Each structure stands twice: as structure tokens, then as C-alpha cells.
Amino acid sequence: MTLTHPIRADEHFYEPRLGHGLPHDPFNAIVGPRPIGWISSMDAQGRLNLAPYSFFNAFNYTPPIVGFASIGAKDTLHNVRETGEFAWNLATRPLAEQMNASCAMVPPEVNEFELAGLTPVASRVIAVPRVAESPVSFECKVTQIIQLQGADGTQVPTWLTLGEVVAVHIAKALLKDGIYDTAAGQPILRGGGPADYFEIGPEKLFRMHRPR
């Protein structure tokens, strides 16, 4: 079967390597909204770091594995390389301003917990502390750090950190009859552009069961 490539007047087409031709790159807005990787880490000297990453997700059930991508070799990447640990903290609507404050470009010696007015609390399995105010946290041990590359094999300055979730903290108020209530957690999600975020509510819930 031979397929044609019609030129459609109702479609904007572009090849990223040649530019998108729009006022703002639509990629982030299309792949979204995305969960936020609010990552706490610590260097070998015990200095704390807290930073949000807009490229974050879960990748496996057993063992549970999450990952975040650092565009540029930032402090978090340095820390997870040194210690092999990090914690993920749920960014919620009530914590949105503090989450935003923690993304300030500051030197490594600046503690973003203090900068954002947040409280570090000890983890149970790893040495890296969690955000006490966050209702959900994952304690993670690094499994892989991968530098990304393009289709031509050229490496790009972005590193994907994958970590196994070795401990989970959930506020009991978010467990309804033992089932985690996603909407009750009030997660905020990253959209496109320099400032777009989304929140979800129970009115947006719908269910579909997989075909048998």
C-alpha cells in the first residue's frame, strides 16, 4: 500500500530541526499537562537542594521506577551522582508558590528549602530529606543516569535520572477506603509556555475499562 502526503490547509506541519515557525515552541504544550518532578537531593557534604523538573514521570510498576530529565548539568544531577539518592515530592495547588520559589537559579550553597519557606523532614530509607508540607513523597535510589542523544547519535546536554522508589509516604486523608484519591491530592501539572500550569478536580474524572 502506498500512502500519500497531502498538504492540508487545516494543519500546521514542521520539522523541529528546521524550526517550528510559531511564536512559541508548541512541544511542551502538546506533551502535557505533565506531572512535576519536585526533587529533593543532597550532596556529599550534606547540603540540601530542592528543584522542580517539568520532564518527570513514572516508568515501571515492579519495581516502581520514576525518572526526571535535567536540561543542563544542574545541582540535582551533581547530587544524585554523588549520593545515588533523591526524593520526589508531590507539588500541590496549596504549595504552588513554594514550588515556584524553589526553581530560582541560585548557587549550590543556597538551601531551596529555606528559600521557599519549606521544612525538610527525615526520610525512612534514604538520607535525603523530603518536603514535610507535601502530602505524598517517594524515597528513591538511583538506578540509571543516561545522557540523551538525537537520532543521529549526537549527545545532547540533557540527562535522564531513573530511580527505584524504595519507600512511599501518603497522607492518610488522601486514602478513601484504602484507594488513593488523585484529585484530593490537588496535584499541579505543567503545561506549555513560560508560565502555564493546570490543576485537576473530581468533576473531570471518567472511567474506561480495558477491552477483554
PyRosetta script that sets phi, psi and omega in degrees:
from pyrosetta import init, pose_from_sequence

init()
pose = pose_from_sequence("MTLTHPIRADEHFYEPRLGHGLPHDPFNAIVGPRPIGWISSMDAQGRLNLAPYSFFNAFNYTPPIVGFASIGAKDTLHNVRETGEFAWNLATRPLAEQMNASCAMVPPEVNEFELAGLTPVASRVIAVPRVAESPVSFECKVTQIIQLQGADGTQVPTWLTLGEVVAVHIAKALLKDGIYDTAAGQPILRGGGPADYFEIGPEKLFRMHRPR")
pose.set_psi(1, 131.4)
pose.set_omega(1, 179.4)
pose.set_phi(2, -103.6)
pose.set_psi(2, 125.5)
pose.set_omega(2, 179.4)
pose.set_phi(3, -100.2)
pose.set_psi(3, 143.5)
pose.set_omega(3, 178.1)
pose.set_phi(4, -99.7)
pose.set_psi(4, 164.0)
pose.set_omega(4, 179.3)
pose.set_phi(5, -120.2)
pose.set_psi(5, 78.3)
pose.set_omega(5, -176.3)
pose.set_phi(6, -69.1)
pose.set_psi(6, 147.8)
pose.set_omega(6, 172.9)
pose.set_phi(7, -86.8)
pose.set_psi(7, 115.5)
pose.set_omega(7, -176.6)
pose.set_phi(8, -102.9)
pose.set_psi(8, 128.1)
pose.set_omega(8, -179.5)
pose.set_phi(9, -69.0)
pose.set_psi(9, -22.5)
pose.set_omega(9, -177.6)
pose.set_phi(10, -95.8)
pose.set_psi(10, 15.2)
pose.set_omega(10, -176.8)
pose.set_phi(11, -129.6)
pose.set_psi(11, 134.0)
pose.set_omega(11, 171.8)
pose.set_phi(12, -95.4)
pose.set_psi(12, 120.5)
pose.set_omega(12, -179.1)
pose.set_phi(13, -117.1)
pose.set_psi(13, 139.5)
pose.set_omega(13, 173.1)
pose.set_phi(14, -155.5)
pose.set_psi(14, 157.8)
pose.set_omega(14, 171.1)
pose.set_phi(15, -104.7)
pose.set_psi(15, 119.6)
pose.set_omega(15, -174.2)
pose.set_phi(16, -50.8)
pose.set_psi(16, -35.8)
pose.set_omega(16, -178.1)
pose.set_phi(17, -65.0)
pose.set_psi(17, -19.6)
pose.set_omega(17, -179.1)
pose.set_phi(18, -102.1)
pose.set_psi(18, -1.4)
pose.set_omega(18, -179.1)
pose.set_phi(19, 98.6)
pose.set_psi(19, 153.1)
pose.set_omega(19, -175.1)
pose.set_phi(20, -93.1)
pose.set_psi(20, -19.1)
pose.set_omega(20, 177.0)
pose.set_phi(21, 69.4)
pose.set_psi(21, 20.3)
pose.set_omega(21, -178.8)
pose.set_phi(22, -119.7)
pose.set_psi(22, 164.8)
pose.set_omega(22, 179.6)
pose.set_phi(23, -61.0)
pose.set_psi(23, -29.1)
pose.set_omega(23, 179.5)
pose.set_phi(24, -146.8)
pose.set_psi(24, 142.4)
pose.set_omega(24, 179.8)
pose.set_phi(25, -56.8)
pose.set_psi(25, 121.8)
pose.set_omega(25, -176.4)
pose.set_phi(26, -81.8)
pose.set_psi(26, -6.8)
pose.set_omega(26, -172.5)
pose.set_phi(27, -55.3)
pose.set_psi(27, -50.5)
pose.set_omega(27, -177.9)
pose.set_phi(28, -62.8)
pose.set_psi(28, -34.4)
pose.set_omega(28, -179.0)
pose.set_phi(29, -74.2)
pose.set_psi(29, -32.4)
pose.set_omega(29, 180.0)
pose.set_phi(30, -72.7)
pose.set_psi(30, -46.7)
pose.set_omega(30, 179.0)
pose.set_phi(31, -86.2)
pose.set_psi(31, 74.2)
pose.set_omega(31, -176.0)
pose.set_phi(32, -176.6)
pose.set_psi(32, 171.8)
pose.set_omega(32, 1.7)
pose.set_phi(33, -72.4)
pose.set_psi(33, 150.7)
pose.set_omega(33, -174.8)
pose.set_phi(34, -113.4)
pose.set_psi(34, 145.4)
pose.set_omega(34, 173.5)
pose.set_phi(35, -63.5)
pose.set_psi(35, 152.8)
pose.set_omega(35, -176.4)
pose.set_phi(36, -98.3)
pose.set_psi(36, 129.6)
pose.set_omega(36, 175.4)
pose.set_phi(37, -88.6)
pose.set_psi(37, 88.6)
pose.set_omega(37, 179.0)
pose.set_phi(38, -89.0)
pose.set_psi(38, 97.6)
pose.set_omega(38, -166.8)
pose.set_phi(39, -104.9)
pose.set_psi(39, 123.6)
pose.set_omega(39, 171.0)
pose.set_phi(40, -101.0)
pose.set_psi(40, 140.0)
pose.set_omega(40, -178.3)
pose.set_phi(41, -147.4)
pose.set_psi(41, 174.9)
pose.set_omega(41, -176.4)
pose.set_phi(42, -150.5)
pose.set_psi(42, 138.8)
pose.set_omega(42, 178.3)
pose.set_phi(43, -86.4)
pose.set_psi(43, 179.8)
pose.set_omega(43, -175.6)
pose.set_phi(44, -65.4)
pose.set_psi(44, -20.2)
pose.set_omega(44, 178.6)
pose.set_phi(45, -90.6)
pose.set_psi(45, -0.1)
pose.set_omega(45, 178.4)
pose.set_phi(46, 89.4)
pose.set_psi(46, 8.1)
pose.set_omega(46, 178.2)
pose.set_phi(47, -77.3)
pose.set_psi(47, 133.6)
pose.set_omega(47, -174.3)
pose.set_phi(48, -89.9)
pose.set_psi(48, 152.1)
pose.set_omega(48, 176.3)
pose.set_phi(49, -141.0)
pose.set_psi(49, 143.2)
pose.set_omega(49, 175.9)
pose.set_phi(50, -140.0)
pose.set_psi(50, 124.6)
pose.set_omega(50, -175.7)
pose.set_phi(51, -150.9)
pose.set_psi(51, 142.4)
pose.set_omega(51, 176.4)
pose.set_phi(52, -91.6)
pose.set_psi(52, 141.8)
pose.set_omega(52, 177.6)
pose.set_phi(53, -124.6)
pose.set_psi(53, 129.8)
pose.set_omega(53, -176.1)
pose.set_phi(54, -85.1)
pose.set_psi(54, -11.3)
pose.set_omega(54, 172.9)
pose.set_phi(55, -105.2)
pose.set_psi(55, 94.7)
pose.set_omega(55, -177.5)
pose.set_phi(56, -148.4)
pose.set_psi(56, 145.3)
pose.set_omega(56, 173.4)
pose.set_phi(57, -169.4)
pose.set_psi(57, 176.4)
pose.set_omega(57, 174.3)
pose.set_phi(58, -98.6)
pose.set_psi(58, 145.9)
pose.set_omega(58, -173.1)
pose.set_phi(59, -128.7)
pose.set_psi(59, -10.3)
pose.set_omega(59, -177.6)
pose.set_phi(60, -159.1)
pose.set_psi(60, 149.5)
pose.set_omega(60, 178.3)
pose.set_phi(61, -84.4)
pose.set_psi(61, -56.8)
pose.set_omega(61, -172.7)
pose.set_phi(62, -129.2)
pose.set_psi(62, 107.3)
pose.set_omega(62, -3.6)
pose.set_phi(63, -73.9)
pose.set_psi(63, 156.0)
pose.set_omega(63, 177.6)
pose.set_phi(64, -67.0)
pose.set_psi(64, 128.1)
pose.set_omega(64, -178.0)
pose.set_phi(65, -130.0)
pose.set_psi(65, 131.7)
pose.set_omega(65, 174.8)
pose.set_phi(66, -120.1)
pose.set_psi(66, 163.7)
pose.set_omega(66, 179.8)
pose.set_phi(67, -153.0)
pose.set_psi(67, 153.0)
pose.set_omega(67, 175.8)
pose.set_phi(68, -139.6)
pose.set_psi(68, 150.2)
pose.set_omega(68, -179.0)
pose.set_phi(69, -109.6)
pose.set_psi(69, 130.3)
pose.set_omega(69, 177.1)
pose.set_phi(70, -102.7)
pose.set_psi(70, 113.9)
pose.set_omega(70, 176.1)
pose.set_phi(71, -85.4)
pose.set_psi(71, 102.3)
pose.set_omega(71, -171.2)
pose.set_phi(72, 98.8)
pose.set_psi(72, 151.2)
pose.set_omega(72, -178.0)
pose.set_phi(73, -82.0)
pose.set_psi(73, 83.3)
pose.set_omega(73, -174.6)
pose.set_phi(74, -89.0)
pose.set_psi(74, 177.6)
pose.set_omega(74, -176.2)
pose.set_phi(75, -58.1)
pose.set_psi(75, -39.7)
pose.set_omega(75, -179.2)
pose.set_phi(76, -60.0)
pose.set_psi(76, -44.2)
pose.set_omega(76, 179.4)
pose.set_phi(77, -60.6)
pose.set_psi(77, -44.3)
pose.set_omega(77, 177.7)
pose.set_phi(78, -58.5)
pose.set_psi(78, -43.5)
pose.set_omega(78, -176.9)
pose.set_phi(79, -67.2)
pose.set_psi(79, -45.6)
pose.set_omega(79, -177.2)
pose.set_phi(80, -68.7)
pose.set_psi(80, -27.5)
pose.set_omega(80, 174.7)
pose.set_phi(81, -67.9)
pose.set_psi(81, -38.7)
pose.set_omega(81, -177.9)
pose.set_phi(82, -73.2)
pose.set_psi(82, -42.8)
pose.set_omega(82, -170.8)
pose.set_phi(83, -106.3)
pose.set_psi(83, -22.3)
pose.set_omega(83, -178.6)
pose.set_phi(84, 73.1)
pose.set_psi(84, 20.4)
pose.set_omega(84, -177.4)
pose.set_phi(85, -140.6)
pose.set_psi(85, 153.2)
pose.set_omega(85, 169.6)
pose.set_phi(86, -161.4)
pose.set_psi(86, 163.9)
pose.set_omega(86, 175.0)
pose.set_phi(87, -122.9)
pose.set_psi(87, 141.9)
pose.set_omega(87, 172.5)
pose.set_phi(88, -103.7)
pose.set_psi(88, 136.7)
pose.set_omega(88, -177.9)
pose.set_phi(89, -125.4)
pose.set_psi(89, 131.9)
pose.set_omega(89, -178.3)
pose.set_phi(90, -67.0)
pose.set_psi(90, 122.1)
pose.set_omega(90, 175.3)
pose.set_phi(91, -86.3)
pose.set_psi(91, 119.2)
pose.set_omega(91, -175.0)
pose.set_phi(92, -113.7)
pose.set_psi(92, 167.4)
pose.set_omega(92, 179.9)
pose.set_phi(93, -59.1)
pose.set_psi(93, -43.2)
pose.set_omega(93, 177.8)
pose.set_phi(94, -64.7)
pose.set_psi(94, -21.5)
pose.set_omega(94, -178.3)
pose.set_phi(95, -103.2)
pose.set_psi(95, 10.7)
pose.set_omega(95, -173.9)
pose.set_phi(96, -59.2)
pose.set_psi(96, -44.3)
pose.set_omega(96, -177.9)
pose.set_phi(97, -66.2)
pose.set_psi(97, -39.8)
pose.set_omega(97, 177.7)
pose.set_phi(98, -67.1)
pose.set_psi(98, -39.3)
pose.set_omega(98, 176.7)
pose.set_phi(99, -60.0)
pose.set_psi(99, -44.9)
pose.set_omega(99, -179.3)
pose.set_phi(100, -63.6)
pose.set_psi(100, -39.3)
pose.set_omega(100, 179.0)
pose.set_phi(101, -63.8)
pose.set_psi(101, -31.0)
pose.set_omega(101, -177.0)
pose.set_phi(102, -75.2)
pose.set_psi(102, -7.0)
pose.set_omega(102, 179.7)
pose.set_phi(103, -94.3)
pose.set_psi(103, 8.8)
pose.set_omega(103, 178.5)
pose.set_phi(104, -60.9)
pose.set_psi(104, 141.6)
pose.set_omega(104, 178.1)
pose.set_phi(105, -80.9)
pose.set_psi(105, 98.4)
pose.set_omega(105, -176.8)
pose.set_phi(106, -128.8)
pose.set_psi(106, 161.4)
pose.set_omega(106, 179.4)
pose.set_phi(107, -64.0)
pose.set_psi(107, 160.1)
pose.set_omega(107, -177.6)
pose.set_phi(108, -58.1)
pose.set_psi(108, -28.1)
pose.set_omega(108, -177.1)
pose.set_phi(109, -77.6)
pose.set_psi(109, -9.4)
pose.set_omega(109, 178.5)
pose.set_phi(110, -82.3)
pose.set_psi(110, 128.5)
pose.set_omega(110, -179.3)
pose.set_phi(111, -89.3)
pose.set_psi(111, 110.3)
pose.set_omega(111, -177.7)
pose.set_phi(112, -68.5)
pose.set_psi(112, -22.9)
pose.set_omega(112, 173.2)
pose.set_phi(113, -58.9)
pose.set_psi(113, -48.7)
pose.set_omega(113, 179.8)
pose.set_phi(114, -67.9)
pose.set_psi(114, -41.2)
pose.set_omega(114, -179.1)
pose.set_phi(115, -58.8)
pose.set_psi(115, -39.0)
pose.set_omega(115, -177.0)
pose.set_phi(116, -94.6)
pose.set_psi(116, 0.7)
pose.set_omega(116, -179.7)
pose.set_phi(117, 69.5)
pose.set_psi(117, 37.4)
pose.set_omega(117, -178.4)
pose.set_phi(118, -112.0)
pose.set_psi(118, 162.5)
pose.set_omega(118, -174.9)
pose.set_phi(119, -111.3)
pose.set_psi(119, 119.9)
pose.set_omega(119, 173.1)
pose.set_phi(120, -75.8)
pose.set_psi(120, 134.6)
pose.set_omega(120, 178.2)
pose.set_phi(121, -126.6)
pose.set_psi(121, 142.9)
pose.set_omega(121, -175.5)
pose.set_phi(122, -62.4)
pose.set_psi(122, 139.9)
pose.set_omega(122, 172.4)
pose.set_phi(123, -83.0)
pose.set_psi(123, 172.3)
pose.set_omega(123, -177.9)
pose.set_phi(124, -97.6)
pose.set_psi(124, -32.8)
pose.set_omega(124, -173.4)
pose.set_phi(125, -112.2)
pose.set_psi(125, -35.6)
pose.set_omega(125, -179.1)
pose.set_phi(126, -107.1)
pose.set_psi(126, 166.7)
pose.set_omega(126, -179.0)
pose.set_phi(127, -82.6)
pose.set_psi(127, -23.1)
pose.set_omega(127, -177.3)
pose.set_phi(128, -71.3)
pose.set_psi(128, 130.6)
pose.set_omega(128, 179.1)
pose.set_phi(129, -76.6)
pose.set_psi(129, 162.2)
pose.set_omega(129, 178.1)
pose.set_phi(130, -105.8)
pose.set_psi(130, 173.5)
pose.set_omega(130, 174.1)
pose.set_phi(131, -86.6)
pose.set_psi(131, 113.8)
pose.set_omega(131, -175.5)
pose.set_phi(132, -60.6)
pose.set_psi(132, -34.3)
pose.set_omega(132, -176.1)
pose.set_phi(133, -75.8)
pose.set_psi(133, -16.1)
pose.set_omega(133, -179.1)
pose.set_phi(134, -79.3)
pose.set_psi(134, 135.4)
pose.set_omega(134, -176.8)
pose.set_phi(135, -77.9)
pose.set_psi(135, -12.8)
pose.set_omega(135, -179.9)
pose.set_phi(136, -140.0)
pose.set_psi(136, 133.9)
pose.set_omega(136, 176.4)
pose.set_phi(137, -142.5)
pose.set_psi(137, 147.4)
pose.set_omega(137, 172.8)
pose.set_phi(138, -113.9)
pose.set_psi(138, 131.9)
pose.set_omega(138, 169.0)
pose.set_phi(139, -92.7)
pose.set_psi(139, 128.4)
pose.set_omega(139, -171.6)
pose.set_phi(140, -129.3)
pose.set_psi(140, 144.2)
pose.set_omega(140, 171.6)
pose.set_phi(141, -114.0)
pose.set_psi(141, 131.4)
pose.set_omega(141, -175.4)
pose.set_phi(142, -62.8)
pose.set_psi(142, 133.0)
pose.set_omega(142, 175.4)
pose.set_phi(143, -108.0)
pose.set_psi(143, -36.1)
pose.set_omega(143, 179.8)
pose.set_phi(144, -151.9)
pose.set_psi(144, 145.9)
pose.set_omega(144, 168.1)
pose.set_phi(145, -126.4)
pose.set_psi(145, 117.2)
pose.set_omega(145, -170.9)
pose.set_phi(146, -121.7)
pose.set_psi(146, 125.2)
pose.set_omega(146, 172.6)
pose.set_phi(147, -81.1)
pose.set_psi(147, 128.6)
pose.set_omega(147, -176.8)
pose.set_phi(148, -76.2)
pose.set_psi(148, 158.0)
pose.set_omega(148, 177.6)
pose.set_phi(149, -143.8)
pose.set_psi(149, 156.7)
pose.set_omega(149, 179.1)
pose.set_phi(150, -79.8)
pose.set_psi(150, 178.3)
pose.set_omega(150, -178.7)
pose.set_phi(151, -63.1)
pose.set_psi(151, -23.9)
pose.set_omega(151, 179.5)
pose.set_phi(152, -88.0)
pose.set_psi(152, 3.3)
pose.set_omega(152, 178.6)
pose.set_phi(153, 89.8)
pose.set_psi(153, -4.1)
pose.set_omega(153, -179.8)
pose.set_phi(154, -73.7)
pose.set_psi(154, 127.7)
pose.set_omega(154, 179.4)
pose.set_phi(155, -72.4)
pose.set_psi(155, 143.2)
pose.set_omega(155, 176.9)
pose.set_phi(156, -114.6)
pose.set_psi(156, 155.1)
pose.set_omega(156, -176.2)
pose.set_phi(157, -78.7)
pose.set_psi(157, 56.5)
pose.set_omega(157, 177.3)
pose.set_phi(158, -136.1)
pose.set_psi(158, 133.8)
pose.set_omega(158, -177.3)
pose.set_phi(159, -122.1)
pose.set_psi(159, 129.4)
pose.set_omega(159, 176.4)
pose.set_phi(160, -95.7)
pose.set_psi(160, 119.8)
pose.set_omega(160, 176.0)
pose.set_phi(161, -102.7)
pose.set_psi(161, 123.1)
pose.set_omega(161, 176.5)
pose.set_phi(162, -108.9)
pose.set_psi(162, 140.5)
pose.set_omega(162, -179.2)
pose.set_phi(163, -141.8)
pose.set_psi(163, 141.4)
pose.set_omega(163, 174.9)
pose.set_phi(164, -81.3)
pose.set_psi(164, 131.3)
pose.set_omega(164, 177.2)
pose.set_phi(165, -78.2)
pose.set_psi(165, 112.7)
pose.set_omega(165, -175.9)
pose.set_phi(166, -103.8)
pose.set_psi(166, -8.3)
pose.set_omega(166, 176.5)
pose.set_phi(167, -159.7)
pose.set_psi(167, 145.0)
pose.set_omega(167, -177.0)
pose.set_phi(168, -129.4)
pose.set_psi(168, 134.9)
pose.set_omega(168, 176.3)
pose.set_phi(169, -118.4)
pose.set_psi(169, 124.4)
pose.set_omega(169, 180.0)
pose.set_phi(170, -131.8)
pose.set_psi(170, 128.0)
pose.set_omega(170, 174.1)
pose.set_phi(171, -63.0)
pose.set_psi(171, 130.0)
pose.set_omega(171, -175.6)
pose.set_phi(172, -60.2)
pose.set_psi(172, -25.7)
pose.set_omega(172, 179.2)
pose.set_phi(173, -63.0)
pose.set_psi(173, -19.4)
pose.set_omega(173, -179.4)
pose.set_phi(174, -90.7)
pose.set_psi(174, -1.5)
pose.set_omega(174, 178.5)
pose.set_phi(175, -102.1)
pose.set_psi(175, 110.7)
pose.set_omega(175, 179.5)
pose.set_phi(176, -104.0)
pose.set_psi(176, 109.7)
pose.set_omega(176, -175.1)
pose.set_phi(177, 55.7)
pose.set_psi(177, 36.5)
pose.set_omega(177, 177.6)
pose.set_phi(178, 82.6)
pose.set_psi(178, 1.4)
pose.set_omega(178, -178.8)
pose.set_phi(179, -110.5)
pose.set_psi(179, 131.3)
pose.set_omega(179, -179.1)
pose.set_phi(180, -67.1)
pose.set_psi(180, 129.8)
pose.set_omega(180, -179.3)
pose.set_phi(181, -98.1)
pose.set_psi(181, 101.6)
pose.set_omega(181, -175.1)
pose.set_phi(182, -58.2)
pose.set_psi(182, -48.2)
pose.set_omega(182, -176.3)
pose.set_phi(183, -65.5)
pose.set_psi(183, -36.0)
pose.set_omega(183, -179.3)
pose.set_phi(184, -63.5)
pose.set_psi(184, -25.1)
pose.set_omega(184, 177.9)
pose.set_phi(185, -71.4)
pose.set_psi(185, -13.4)
pose.set_omega(185, -179.9)
pose.set_phi(186, 53.1)
pose.set_psi(186, 48.4)
pose.set_omega(186, 179.8)
pose.set_phi(187, -67.8)
pose.set_psi(187, 144.6)
pose.set_omega(187, 170.7)
pose.set_phi(188, -103.7)
pose.set_psi(188, 147.7)
pose.set_omega(188, -172.3)
pose.set_phi(189, -127.4)
pose.set_psi(189, 145.5)
pose.set_omega(189, -176.6)
pose.set_phi(190, -88.0)
pose.set_psi(190, 132.6)
pose.set_omega(190, 174.5)
pose.set_phi(191, -103.6)
pose.set_psi(191, -146.8)
pose.set_omega(191, 179.3)
pose.set_phi(192, -100.3)
pose.set_psi(192, -178.2)
pose.set_omega(192, 179.0)
pose.set_phi(193, 69.6)
pose.set_psi(193, -177.8)
pose.set_omega(193, -176.2)
pose.set_phi(194, -78.7)
pose.set_psi(194, -12.2)
pose.set_omega(194, -170.5)
pose.set_phi(195, -146.4)
pose.set_psi(195, 11.5)
pose.set_omega(195, -174.0)
pose.set_phi(196, -87.5)
pose.set_psi(196, 124.9)
pose.set_omega(196, 174.8)
pose.set_phi(197, -130.9)
pose.set_psi(197, 161.0)
pose.set_omega(197, 178.0)
pose.set_phi(198, -133.1)
pose.set_psi(198, 156.1)
pose.set_omega(198, 169.4)
pose.set_phi(199, -127.5)
pose.set_psi(199, 160.8)
pose.set_omega(199, -179.1)
pose.set_phi(200, -121.1)
pose.set_psi(200, 158.6)
pose.set_omega(200, 178.2)
pose.set_phi(201, -139.2)
pose.set_psi(201, 165.5)
pose.set_omega(201, -177.0)
pose.set_phi(202, -62.3)
pose.set_psi(202, -23.7)
pose.set_omega(202, -179.5)
pose.set_phi(203, -68.5)
pose.set_psi(203, -14.7)
pose.set_omega(203, 179.4)
pose.set_phi(204, -91.8)
pose.set_psi(204, -2.1)
pose.set_omega(204, -176.6)
pose.set_phi(205, -71.7)
pose.set_psi(205, 133.8)
pose.set_omega(205, 166.1)
pose.set_phi(206, -142.9)
pose.set_psi(206, 157.7)
pose.set_omega(206, -174.9)
pose.set_phi(207, -123.6)
pose.set_psi(207, 142.3)
pose.set_omega(207, 172.0)
pose.set_phi(208, -138.8)
pose.set_psi(208, 131.7)
pose.set_omega(208, 177.1)
pose.set_phi(209, -95.5)
pose.set_psi(209, 146.3)
pose.set_omega(209, -179.9)
pose.set_phi(210, -65.5)
pose.set_psi(210, 145.8)
pose.set_omega(210, 175.8)
pose.set_phi(211, -62.4)
pose.set_psi(211, 144.5)
pose.set_omega(211, 178.3)
pose.set_phi(212, -87.1)
pose.dump_pdb("model.pdb")
